[in-house]
Protein backbone atom coordinates (compact mmCIF):
# COMPACT_ATOMS: atom_id res chain seq x y z
CA UNK A 1 0.00 0.00 0.00
CA UNK A 2 1.20 3.53 -0.76
CA UNK A 3 2.19 6.02 1.91
CA UNK A 4 -0.67 8.08 3.37
CA UNK A 5 0.11 11.18 1.33
CA UNK A 6 0.29 9.10 -1.87
CA UNK A 7 -2.79 6.96 -1.26
CA UNK A 8 -5.57 7.48 -3.74
CA UNK A 9 -8.90 8.86 -2.60
CA UNK A 10 -10.46 5.44 -3.12
CA UNK A 11 -7.75 3.65 -1.10
CA UNK A 12 -8.24 6.04 1.82
CA UNK A 13 -12.01 5.62 1.69
CA UNK A 14 -11.83 1.82 1.64
CA UNK A 15 -9.30 1.63 4.45
CA UNK A 16 -11.43 3.95 6.60
CA UNK A 17 -14.47 1.77 5.90
CA UNK A 18 -12.52 -1.34 6.90
CA UNK A 19 -11.33 0.32 10.12
CA UNK A 20 -14.92 1.28 11.00
CA UNK A 21 -16.02 -2.31 10.37
CA UNK A 22 -13.19 -3.76 12.45
CA UNK A 23 -13.93 -1.32 15.25
CA UNK A 24 -17.57 -2.43 15.37
CA UNK A 25 -16.75 -6.15 15.69
CA UNK A 26 -17.06 -7.84 19.07
CA UNK A 27 -16.06 -11.33 20.19
CA UNK A 28 -16.33 -13.45 23.31
CA UNK A 29 -13.54 -13.33 25.91
CA UNK A 30 -10.12 -13.02 24.19
CA UNK A 31 -11.01 -14.38 20.77
CA UNK A 32 -10.03 -11.31 18.68
CA UNK A 33 -6.31 -10.98 17.93
CA UNK A 34 -4.51 -7.82 16.74
CA UNK A 35 -0.92 -8.12 15.50
CA UNK A 36 1.28 -5.16 14.50
CA UNK A 37 4.73 -5.97 13.07
CA UNK A 38 7.37 -3.29 12.23
CA UNK A 39 9.04 -3.35 8.82
CA UNK A 40 12.46 -4.26 10.20
CA UNK A 41 11.35 -7.27 12.29
CA UNK A 42 12.75 -10.64 11.16
CA UNK A 43 9.82 -12.72 9.95
CA UNK A 44 11.25 -15.90 11.51
CA UNK A 45 11.13 -14.22 14.92
CA UNK A 46 7.50 -13.26 14.34
CA UNK A 47 6.60 -16.85 13.39
CA UNK A 48 8.38 -18.11 16.52
CA UNK A 49 6.40 -15.61 18.62
CA UNK A 50 3.07 -16.88 17.26
CA UNK A 51 4.16 -20.50 17.83
CA UNK A 52 4.88 -19.58 21.45
CA UNK A 53 1.44 -17.99 21.77
CA UNK A 54 -0.09 -21.21 20.45
CA UNK A 55 1.63 -23.25 23.15
CA UNK A 56 0.33 -20.78 25.76
CA UNK A 57 -3.22 -20.83 24.36
CA UNK A 58 -3.45 -24.59 24.93
CA UNK A 59 -3.84 -23.80 28.65
CA UNK A 60 -6.97 -21.62 28.18
CA UNK A 61 -9.66 -23.16 30.43
CA UNK A 62 -12.72 -22.46 28.26
CA UNK A 63 -12.94 -25.13 25.56
CA UNK A 64 -14.65 -22.79 23.08
CA UNK A 65 -12.24 -19.90 23.67
CA UNK A 66 -9.24 -22.26 23.44
CA UNK A 67 -10.51 -23.75 20.17
CA UNK A 68 -11.14 -20.35 18.56
CA UNK A 69 -7.91 -18.69 19.72
CA UNK A 70 -5.85 -21.64 18.44
CA UNK A 71 -7.70 -21.48 15.10
CA UNK A 72 -6.95 -17.75 14.80
CA UNK A 73 -3.28 -18.21 15.67
CA UNK A 74 -2.96 -20.99 13.10
CA UNK A 75 -4.45 -18.72 10.40
CA UNK A 76 -2.00 -15.96 11.32
CA UNK A 77 0.89 -18.44 11.28
CA UNK A 78 -0.07 -19.75 7.83
CA UNK A 79 -0.16 -16.17 6.52
CA UNK A 80 3.34 -15.51 7.88
CA UNK A 81 4.67 -18.78 6.41
CA UNK A 82 3.61 -17.65 2.93
CA UNK A 83 5.71 -14.48 3.26
CA UNK A 84 9.45 -14.24 2.60
CA UNK A 85 9.83 -11.01 4.57
CA UNK A 86 7.81 -8.30 6.31
CA UNK A 87 6.57 -5.69 3.76
CA UNK A 88 8.24 -2.29 3.47
CA UNK A 89 5.70 -0.50 5.67
CA UNK A 90 5.32 -3.36 8.13
CA UNK A 91 2.37 -5.69 8.59
CA UNK A 92 -0.94 -5.61 10.47
CA UNK A 93 -3.13 -8.69 10.92
CA UNK A 94 -6.54 -8.81 12.56
CA UNK A 95 -7.95 -12.30 13.10
CA UNK A 96 -10.87 -13.24 15.31
CA UNK A 97 -13.82 -15.51 15.95
CA UNK A 98 -16.81 -13.31 15.12
CA UNK A 99 -20.11 -14.61 16.52
CA UNK A 100 -23.11 -14.67 14.21
CA UNK A 101 -25.49 -14.99 17.18
CA UNK A 102 -24.68 -16.80 20.45
CA UNK A 103 -21.66 -18.85 21.58
CA UNK A 104 -20.77 -21.59 19.13
CA UNK A 105 -21.81 -19.60 16.03
CA UNK A 106 -18.42 -17.94 15.56
CA UNK A 107 -16.78 -17.64 12.16
CA UNK A 108 -13.02 -16.99 11.91
CA UNK A 109 -12.33 -13.78 9.96
CA UNK A 110 -8.86 -12.58 9.01
CA UNK A 111 -7.70 -9.23 7.62
CA UNK A 112 -4.12 -8.72 6.43
CA UNK A 113 -3.10 -5.08 5.89
CA UNK A 114 0.08 -3.43 4.68
CA UNK A 115 -0.21 -0.10 6.54
CA UNK A 116 -0.32 3.23 4.68
CA UNK A 117 2.83 4.42 6.47
CA UNK A 118 5.72 2.72 8.22
CA UNK A 119 4.59 0.86 11.32
CA UNK A 120 7.23 1.11 14.04
CA UNK A 121 5.69 -0.97 16.83
CA UNK A 122 5.48 -4.67 17.58
CA UNK A 123 2.23 -5.40 19.34
CA UNK A 124 0.28 -8.59 20.00
CA UNK A 125 -3.08 -8.20 21.73
CA UNK A 126 -6.00 -10.54 22.47
CA UNK A 127 -9.36 -9.19 23.57
CA UNK A 128 -13.05 -9.00 22.78
CA UNK A 129 -12.41 -6.28 20.19
CA UNK A 130 -9.73 -5.44 17.64
CA UNK A 131 -7.15 -2.79 18.53
CA UNK A 132 -7.37 -0.43 15.54
CA UNK A 133 -6.13 2.85 17.06
CA UNK A 134 -2.53 2.71 15.73
CA UNK A 135 -3.84 2.00 12.21
CA UNK A 136 -6.52 4.67 12.51
CA UNK A 137 -3.91 7.23 13.58
CA UNK A 138 -1.93 6.55 10.40
CA UNK A 139 -4.87 7.83 8.35
CA UNK A 140 -5.35 11.03 10.31
CA UNK A 141 -4.37 14.25 8.58
CA UNK A 142 -0.87 15.06 9.78
CA UNK A 143 -0.92 18.73 8.80
CA UNK A 144 -2.40 21.00 11.45
CA UNK A 145 -2.53 24.80 11.29
CA UNK A 146 -3.18 27.36 14.02
CA UNK A 147 -5.72 30.11 13.34
CA UNK A 148 -6.02 33.52 15.05
CA UNK A 149 -8.92 35.77 14.05
CA UNK A 150 -8.73 39.14 15.81
CA UNK A 151 -9.43 42.83 16.03
CA UNK A 152 -9.25 45.19 18.99
CA UNK A 153 -12.56 43.91 20.40
CA UNK A 154 -12.08 40.11 20.41
CA UNK A 155 -9.84 37.25 19.39
CA UNK A 156 -10.82 33.70 18.42
CA UNK A 157 -8.34 30.84 18.28
CA UNK A 158 -8.82 27.70 16.20
CA UNK A 159 -7.19 24.83 14.36
CA UNK A 160 -7.43 23.64 10.79
CA UNK A 161 -7.02 19.86 10.89
CA UNK A 162 -7.57 18.03 7.62
CA UNK A 163 -10.75 19.50 6.20
CA UNK A 164 -12.19 20.58 9.55
CA UNK A 165 -12.01 23.98 11.25
CA UNK A 166 -12.01 23.50 15.04
CA UNK A 167 -12.78 26.61 17.17
CA UNK A 168 -10.84 26.54 20.44
CA UNK A 169 -11.49 29.73 22.39
CA UNK A 170 -12.73 33.32 22.14
CA UNK A 171 -11.58 36.15 24.40
CA UNK A 172 -12.75 39.77 24.52
CA UNK A 173 -10.65 42.87 25.14
CA UNK A 174 -12.71 45.28 27.19
CA UNK A 175 -11.08 48.06 25.15
CA UNK A 176 -13.36 51.14 25.11
CA UNK A 177 -14.56 52.50 21.80
CA UNK A 178 -12.82 55.50 20.28
CA UNK A 179 -15.41 58.06 21.44
CA UNK A 180 -14.67 59.80 24.77
CA UNK A 181 -16.70 59.08 27.89
CA UNK A 182 -17.74 61.66 30.52
CA UNK A 183 -15.37 64.54 31.09
CA UNK A 184 -12.16 62.70 30.27
CA UNK A 185 -9.67 64.63 28.17
CA UNK A 186 -9.04 63.21 24.69
CA UNK A 187 -5.36 62.61 25.47
CA UNK A 188 -6.03 60.80 28.78
CA UNK A 189 -8.75 58.67 27.20
CA UNK A 190 -6.40 57.69 24.35
CA UNK A 191 -3.68 56.66 26.85
CA UNK A 192 -6.16 54.43 28.71
CA UNK A 193 -7.36 52.90 25.48
CA UNK A 194 -3.84 52.23 24.18
CA UNK A 195 -2.90 50.64 27.50
CA UNK A 196 -5.85 48.25 27.34
CA UNK A 197 -4.99 47.33 23.75
CA UNK A 198 -1.42 46.46 24.82
CA UNK A 199 -2.80 44.35 27.69
CA UNK A 200 -5.16 42.61 25.25
CA UNK A 201 -2.35 41.81 22.80
CA UNK A 202 -0.32 40.35 25.67
CA UNK A 203 -3.32 38.16 26.63
CA UNK A 204 -3.66 37.01 23.00
CA UNK A 205 0.00 35.97 23.02
CA UNK A 206 -0.42 34.12 26.33
CA UNK A 207 -3.48 32.24 25.07
CA UNK A 208 -1.71 31.43 21.79
CA UNK A 209 1.19 29.92 23.74
CA UNK A 210 -1.23 27.96 25.94
CA UNK A 211 -3.33 26.66 23.01
CA UNK A 212 -0.64 26.16 20.36
CA UNK A 213 2.64 25.80 22.29
CA UNK A 214 2.55 22.01 22.72
CA UNK A 215 1.13 21.24 19.26
CA UNK A 216 3.17 20.35 16.20
CA UNK A 217 1.76 23.03 13.92
CA UNK A 218 2.66 23.27 10.25
CA UNK A 219 1.92 26.98 10.30
CA UNK A 220 -0.20 29.77 11.77
CA UNK A 221 -2.51 32.23 10.00
CA UNK A 222 -3.43 35.54 11.61
CA UNK A 223 -6.37 37.47 10.21
CA UNK A 224 -9.10 39.97 10.90
CA UNK A 225 -10.60 43.25 9.73
CA UNK A 226 -8.58 46.41 10.30
CA UNK A 227 -4.92 46.94 11.26
CA UNK A 228 -4.91 45.19 14.69
CA UNK A 229 -3.54 41.91 13.31
CA UNK A 230 -0.53 43.61 11.67
CA UNK A 231 0.24 45.63 14.82
CA UNK A 232 0.00 42.52 17.01
CA UNK A 233 2.31 40.49 14.78
CA UNK A 234 4.88 43.14 13.82
CA UNK A 235 5.38 44.43 17.35
CA UNK A 236 6.50 40.96 18.42
CA UNK A 237 3.88 39.94 20.98
CA UNK A 238 3.95 36.28 19.88
CA UNK A 239 6.68 34.06 21.31
CA UNK A 240 9.59 33.48 18.92
CA UNK A 241 8.65 29.80 18.47
CA UNK A 242 5.13 30.67 17.34
CA UNK A 243 6.17 33.75 15.39
CA UNK A 244 8.44 31.63 13.18
CA UNK A 245 5.43 29.53 12.20
CA UNK A 246 3.30 32.44 10.94
CA UNK A 247 2.61 31.86 7.24
CA UNK A 248 0.93 35.18 6.60
CA UNK A 249 -1.37 37.99 7.71
CA UNK A 250 -4.78 37.88 6.02
CA UNK A 251 -7.45 40.58 5.64
CA UNK A 252 -10.89 39.21 6.53
CA UNK A 253 -14.35 40.66 6.86
CA UNK A 254 -15.24 38.94 10.14
CA UNK A 255 -13.92 37.86 13.52
CA UNK A 256 -14.92 35.07 15.95
CA UNK A 257 -15.96 31.67 14.48
CA UNK A 258 -17.14 33.18 11.21
CA UNK A 259 -13.78 34.91 11.08
CA UNK A 260 -11.96 31.55 11.30
CA UNK A 261 -13.85 30.28 8.23
CA UNK A 262 -13.19 33.55 6.40
CA UNK A 263 -9.50 33.38 7.37
CA UNK A 264 -9.06 29.88 5.91
CA UNK A 265 -11.00 30.77 2.76
CA UNK A 266 -9.01 33.93 2.07
CA UNK A 267 -5.69 32.43 3.12
CA UNK A 268 -6.13 29.25 1.08
CA UNK A 269 -3.02 29.95 -1.03
CA UNK A 270 -0.93 29.83 2.14
CA UNK A 271 -2.32 26.39 2.99
CA UNK A 272 -1.49 24.60 -0.26
CA UNK A 273 -0.64 21.26 1.36
CA UNK A 274 -3.77 20.99 3.52
CA UNK A 275 -6.68 18.68 2.78
CA UNK A 276 -9.02 21.67 3.10
CA UNK A 277 -7.14 23.54 0.38
CA UNK A 278 -7.20 20.48 -1.88
CA UNK A 279 -11.00 20.23 -1.60
CA UNK A 280 -11.31 23.95 -2.31
CA UNK A 281 -9.20 23.55 -5.47
CA UNK A 282 -11.39 20.66 -6.64
CA UNK A 283 -14.56 22.71 -6.16
CA UNK A 284 -12.99 25.76 -7.82
CA UNK A 285 -12.13 23.59 -10.83
CA UNK A 286 -15.75 22.43 -11.00
CA UNK A 287 -17.17 25.97 -10.70
CA UNK A 288 -14.71 27.36 -13.26
CA UNK A 289 -15.65 24.63 -15.75
CA UNK A 290 -19.36 25.34 -15.21
CA UNK A 291 -18.67 29.02 -15.88
CA UNK A 292 -16.46 28.63 -18.96
CA UNK A 293 -17.39 25.25 -20.50
CA UNK A 294 -20.72 24.10 -19.01
CA UNK A 295 -21.05 21.42 -21.71
CA UNK A 296 -18.14 19.56 -20.05
CA UNK A 297 -19.96 19.16 -16.72
CA UNK A 298 -22.65 16.60 -15.94
CA UNK A 299 -24.97 16.14 -12.95
CA UNK A 300 -27.46 13.54 -11.78
CA UNK A 301 -26.73 9.95 -10.74
CA UNK A 302 -28.21 8.17 -13.76
CA UNK A 303 -26.68 10.56 -16.31
CA UNK A 304 -23.23 10.29 -14.74
CA UNK A 305 -23.39 6.48 -14.51
CA UNK A 306 -24.37 6.34 -18.18
CA UNK A 307 -21.47 8.60 -19.19
CA UNK A 308 -18.96 6.68 -17.08
CA UNK A 309 -19.97 3.48 -18.86
CA UNK A 310 -19.36 5.28 -22.19
CA UNK A 311 -15.87 6.37 -21.10
CA UNK A 312 -16.75 10.07 -21.20
CA UNK A 313 -15.99 10.99 -17.57
CA UNK A 314 -12.58 12.48 -16.83
CA UNK A 315 -13.10 13.21 -13.13
CA UNK A 316 -15.83 12.19 -10.68
CA UNK A 317 -16.43 14.58 -7.77
CA UNK A 318 -18.49 12.86 -5.09
CA UNK A 319 -19.55 13.62 -1.52
CA UNK A 320 -18.86 11.10 1.23
CA UNK A 321 -22.53 11.57 2.17
CA UNK A 322 -23.46 9.26 -0.73
CA UNK A 323 -22.19 6.44 1.46
CA UNK A 324 -25.52 6.81 3.31
CA UNK A 325 -27.54 6.06 0.17
CA UNK A 326 -28.36 2.34 -0.11
CA UNK A 327 -29.04 0.66 -3.47
CA UNK A 328 -31.80 -1.99 -3.51
CA UNK A 329 -32.56 -4.46 -6.28
CA UNK A 330 -36.33 -4.96 -6.24
CA UNK A 331 -38.31 -7.76 -7.87
CA UNK A 332 -42.07 -8.11 -8.36
CA UNK A 333 -43.32 -11.49 -7.11
CA UNK A 334 -46.23 -11.43 -9.56
CA UNK A 335 -44.76 -10.50 -12.96
CA UNK A 336 -41.03 -10.91 -12.24
CA UNK A 337 -40.12 -7.35 -13.26
CA UNK A 338 -36.85 -6.13 -11.69
CA UNK A 339 -35.66 -2.59 -11.07
CA UNK A 340 -33.30 -0.58 -8.82
CA UNK A 341 -34.20 1.89 -6.06
CA UNK A 342 -31.97 4.17 -4.00
CA UNK A 343 -32.84 5.39 -0.52
CA UNK A 344 -31.09 7.04 2.38
CA UNK A 345 -30.35 4.37 5.00
CA UNK A 346 -32.86 6.07 7.34
CA UNK A 347 -35.64 5.82 4.73
CA UNK A 348 -35.74 2.04 4.28
CA UNK A 349 -39.41 2.10 5.29
CA UNK A 350 -40.12 3.50 1.80
CA UNK A 351 -39.42 0.05 0.37
CA UNK A 352 -42.63 -1.27 1.91
CA UNK A 353 -44.56 1.53 0.19
CA UNK A 354 -43.44 0.61 -3.34
CA UNK A 355 -45.52 -1.00 -6.06
CA UNK A 356 -44.40 -2.67 -9.26
CA UNK A 357 -44.22 0.00 -12.01
CA UNK A 358 -45.26 -2.63 -14.55
CA UNK A 359 -48.28 -4.40 -12.98
CA UNK A 360 -48.99 -2.41 -9.82
CA UNK A 361 -48.43 -5.39 -7.49
CA UNK A 362 -47.33 -4.54 -3.92
CA UNK A 363 -45.79 -7.97 -3.15
CA UNK A 364 -42.11 -7.30 -3.76
CA UNK A 365 -38.76 -8.75 -2.70
CA UNK A 366 -35.67 -6.62 -2.27
CA UNK A 367 -31.94 -7.20 -1.93
CA UNK A 368 -29.45 -4.67 -0.56
CA UNK A 369 -26.66 -4.09 -3.11
CA UNK A 370 -24.37 -1.79 -1.11
CA UNK A 371 -24.09 1.99 -1.01
CA UNK A 372 -24.28 4.40 -3.91
CA UNK A 373 -20.75 5.62 -3.15
CA UNK A 374 -19.37 2.07 -3.29
CA UNK A 375 -21.09 1.48 -6.63
CA UNK A 376 -19.74 4.71 -8.13
CA UNK A 377 -16.19 4.00 -6.91
CA UNK A 378 -16.22 0.45 -8.29
CA UNK A 379 -17.46 1.72 -11.66
CA UNK A 380 -14.88 4.53 -11.65
CA UNK A 381 -12.08 2.01 -11.07
CA UNK A 382 -13.40 -0.22 -13.83
CA UNK A 383 -13.50 2.72 -16.26
CA UNK A 384 -10.22 4.32 -15.05
CA UNK A 385 -11.95 7.51 -13.89
CA UNK A 386 -10.11 9.89 -11.54
CA UNK A 387 -12.12 10.30 -8.31
CA UNK A 388 -12.25 13.04 -5.68
CA UNK A 389 -14.22 12.20 -2.50
CA UNK A 390 -15.15 15.42 -0.73
CA UNK A 391 -15.81 15.58 3.01
CA UNK A 392 -19.17 16.88 4.19
CA UNK A 393 -17.45 18.83 7.00
CA UNK A 394 -15.73 21.42 4.82
CA UNK A 395 -17.28 24.45 3.15
CA UNK A 396 -16.50 22.91 -0.25
CA UNK A 397 -18.25 19.73 0.82
CA UNK A 398 -21.37 21.58 1.92
CA UNK A 399 -21.46 23.44 -1.38
CA UNK A 400 -21.21 20.16 -3.31
CA UNK A 401 -24.15 18.72 -1.37
CA UNK A 402 -26.43 21.76 -1.40
CA UNK A 403 -25.77 22.94 -4.96
CA UNK A 404 -25.15 19.68 -6.84
CA UNK A 405 -26.72 16.91 -4.78
CA UNK A 406 -23.30 15.61 -3.74
CA UNK A 407 -22.23 14.49 -7.22
CA UNK A 408 -20.73 16.03 -10.35
CA UNK A 409 -18.59 14.86 -13.27
CA UNK A 410 -16.08 16.60 -15.52
CA UNK A 411 -16.16 15.19 -19.05
CA UNK A 412 -13.50 14.61 -21.71
CA UNK A 413 -15.83 15.94 -24.37
CA UNK A 414 -19.36 17.27 -24.68
CA UNK A 415 -22.15 14.72 -25.26
CA UNK A 416 -23.89 14.82 -28.60
CA UNK A 417 -27.18 16.68 -28.57
N, C-alpha and C positions, 0 to 999 in steps of 0.2 A: 504493500500500500504506500502511496506517496506521502510525503510530509504534509502536515496540516495546511501550511500555506499553499501547497501545490495540489491539494486534493480538489477534485472537481466538485461542483455544486451537488451533483447527484451522489457522489461518494459520501460527502458530509451528511446529506439528508439520510441516506440509508444507514450509516453508522449510528446516527442519532436515534433513528427508529429502533435499531437493534438494541441500543443501550436502554431505551425506554422499556422495551419488551423484557430484557434481562432483569431490569430493576423491579418489574412487576411480578416476577416469578417467585413463588414460595414453595419450600419443600418441608418435609418432616425432619426434625432433629438436625443432624449434620450432613444431610444428603446432597448438598449443593457445594461444589468445589470450584474455587477460583484460583488460578495459577498464573502468576506474572513472572516472566523470565527475561532478564536483561540480555542485550545483544551479544555481550562478550562472555556469557556463561557457557562453559563446555557442555555440550549436549549429553555426553556420557554421564556427567555428574548429575544432571537433571533426571535422567532415566534412573540412576541409582537412588536418588532421593524419592522418586515415586515408588520404586520397589520397596524401599524402607517403610513408606507410608502404608503400603499393602500389608506388610508383615505386622504393622501396628494395628491396622483395621481388623485383623482377624480376631482381636480380643474384644471388639465391640459387643456388648451384652445383648442388645436387641437383634434378633435374627434378621428382621426386615431391613433395619438400618445397616447391619453388617453386609448383607447381600447387595444392597444398592450402592454403598460406598465402594465396595470391592469392584463392582461392575463399572462404576465411574472411573476408578483408578486404572482399571485395565484398558478402558477406551483411551484415556490420556496417554498411557504407556505405549499403546499401539500407534498412536499419532506420532509420538516422539521417535519411535523406532523407524518410521518411514522417512524421517528427516536426516539429512547428513550433517546439518549444522543449524544453529539458531539464526533466523532471518536478521537482516541488517538492522531493523528497528526493534528487534526483540520479538517476544511471542507472548500472547495471552490466550489462555484456554479456560472456558467455562464449561463445566460438565456436571449435570445433576439429574436426580430422579424427580421428575415433575409429576405430581399426582393429577390424575384426571378427575377424580372425585375423592373417595376416602383412601385409607391405607391399603396397599396392595394393588392400587390401580396406576402406580407410577410408571412412567416411560422415561428412559434415559435419553437426555438431549445433550448434544455437545456442540460448542461453538468455538472455532479456532480463528483467531484474529491476529493479523500482523498490524501492530498499532500505527497510528498516523504520524507519530514522532517517536524518537528513541526512548524506549522504556529502560529505566536505570535501576529498577528495584527487582529483587527476587522475593516473591511473596506466595505462600501457599496457605489457603484458608478454607476451612469447612464450616458450614453454617446452614441456616434454613433460608438463606437468600444469597445471591451472588454479590460479590464486592466489586462494584463497577466504578467507584469514585475515581481511582487513578486514571482509568480509561476516559471517563467523562471529562476530567480536567484537561486531558490532551486536546479535546475539541473546543475548549473555551477560547474565546478571542483573547489573544495575548496582549494586544495593543490597548492601552488605557490612557485616556487624556483627562487632565484636570480642566475644569471650566470655572471662570469667575465672571459673573455678570454684575456690573456695579455702576452706580452714580453716587452723588453725594448724599442721597437719601437712604439707600439700602444696598446690600450686596448679597447675592445668592451664589453658593458654591455647588458644583455638581461634577459628575464624571460622565464621560462618553466611553462606554464599554461595548465593543462590538457595534451593534446597530441600536443600542439602547442608551437614552439619556437618563441618568439617575440623579435627581436633585438630592443634595445632602443637607443643606442648611441655609437659612436666610437670616441676616442680622440687619438691624436698622441703626441709623446714625444718631438721631436726635439733634441733628444740625438744624438751626433755625433758618427759615427762609430769608431771602435777601432783603426784604422790607424791614424797616426798623420798628421796634416795639417800644411803647411808652415814651419816656423822655430821654432815652439813651442817645448819646451823640453818635453820629454816623461812624466816626473813627473807632470808638469803643465797641460798638456793635460789631464792626468788621473784625476787630481783634478777637472777640469772643467766638465769632463764627469760624474764623480761620483756625483757632485753637481746637475747636470741636471737630473740624475736618481732619486735622492732624491726628487727633485721638482716634477718630474713626478709621483712618488709613492704618494706624498701628494695630487696631483690633482686627482689621481685615487680614493683615499679615500674620497675626497670631493664629487666627482661625485657619488660614491657608496652611500654616505649618502643622497645626493639629490634624487637619483633615487629609492633607496630601503628603506630609513628611515621611510617613512610613510606607508609602505606596510606590511601586515601580512604575512611574508615569513615563509615557513616551513623549509627552509634551504638555504644555498648558496654554490655553487661550484666554485672553482677558478682553472683555468687551463691555459695551454699554453706550448709551447716548451721552453726548457732551464730552468735555475734556477731562473728567475725573480719572478715567482709566489711564490716560497718558501720564497725568501728574503722579498718580500712585506708582506706576511702573518706573518712570524715569527718575523719580526722586529716591529710588532704592529702598522702598519699604519692605519688599519681599526678601526673604533670606537668600543668600547667594546660591544655595543649592537649588531652590525653586526658580530663582530668576534665570538661571542658565537653561531651564527647561521651557521658558516662554517662547512659543513659536511665532506669536504675533499679537498685535493689538487691533481689535476689530470694531468698527462702528456698527452699532445696532440701534433698533428703534425702541427696544423694550428692555426692562430689567426683570428680576425675579425669575420664576420658572419659564415664563414665556420668553424671557431674555436668553435663557440657556438654549432654547430651541433656535432662536434667532441667531445666536452666536455661532452655533454649529453650522447652520444653513449658510450664513454669510462668510464663515471662515473655512468653508469646505475645501478650498484649494490648499489650505495649510494642513489638512488631514488626509492627504492622498492615500495613505496606506491603510486607513481604517475601513472596516466593513461598512460603516454608515456612508462614507464617501463613495464606496463602490456602488452601493444601491442607488445613491443619488445620481451617479453617472449613468447607470443603466436606465433610470427613469428619464433623465435628460435626453438620452439617445432616443428613447421612445417618443417623447414629446416633440423633439426636433424633427423626427421623421414624419410624424403626423402633420406638423406645420409645413414642411417643405415637399414631402413626397407621400401624401396620404394613401396613395394607391399601393404602397409597399408595407402597409400595416393592416392586420386583420384581427378581428375580435369575434367572440362567441365560440363556445366549446365545439359545437358540431362543425362549424366552418374551419376552425383551426385544425381539428383532427383530420378533416378531409384534405386540407392543404399539406399537412405533414405526410400523409400517405402518398401524395403526389410528388413529394420531394421539393416543395416550394418554400418551405420554412427555413429561414437562415438562423433565427434566434427565437427561442420560446421564453417569454417572461411570465413567470407564474408565482402566485402568492402561496405561501405555506398554508394558508387557510383552506385551500382546496383539499388538504389532507382530511378535512372534516366531512367532505362530500363522499357518500358511499354510492357505488354503482351496483344496481341490482338487475339480474337477468330474470325477467318475468315470463311465465308461460301460462296460457289459458288451458284449463283442464277440459274444456268442452271442445274447442276447435283446434287446439294445438298451436295457435299463433304465439310467436315469441317476440319480445321487444325489450328494450333497455330503459331503465328509469334511474334518475340520479336524485338523491335526497341528502340533506344535511343529516348527520348521524342522530340529531335530536328529533328529527321529523319522520322516523321510521313508521310511525302510526299511519302516515299517508298511504303506505302500501296496502293496508286493509281497506282503504277507500277507493281503490282503483277498480276499473272495469276493463274488460278486453275491448280495445278500439275496433276490433273486427266484428265480434258477435254480441258484445255487450254483457257477456257473462262475468259474474263477480267471483267465481271460484277460480282462484289463481294460485300458482306456486311461484316462489321466488328464491333466488340464490344470490348470496352476497359475493361480489366479484372483486372486492378491494376498493381502495379509494380512488377518486378522480385524479389526484396528484400522482399516485403510483402508476395509473394507466398512462398518463401523459408522459411521465419520465421513461417508462418502458418503450413507448412508441418513439420518443425522441432518440433514445439510444439505438433503436433498430434502424432509424432513418438518419442517423448521424447529425442530429440537430443540436446546436449549442443551447444550453439551458441556463437560465438565471432564476434561482428561487429567492424570492424577496420576503423578508420577515414582515410580519404584520405589526411589529412594534415600532418600526421607524416611520418617519413622515412619508417617505417614498412608498413604503408598504401600504400605508393607509390610503394614499392617493391611488395606488393600483387597484385596491379593493373598491373604493367608492366611485371612482371614475370609469373603471374598465372591467368591473366584476371579477377582479383578481387574475385576469388572463389576457395576454396580448401576444401577437407574433409579428416579427419582422420578416419580410419575404425577400427572396432573391429577385423576383420579378413580379410585375403586376399580373393578376389573373385576367384571362380574357373575358370581355364583357359579353 
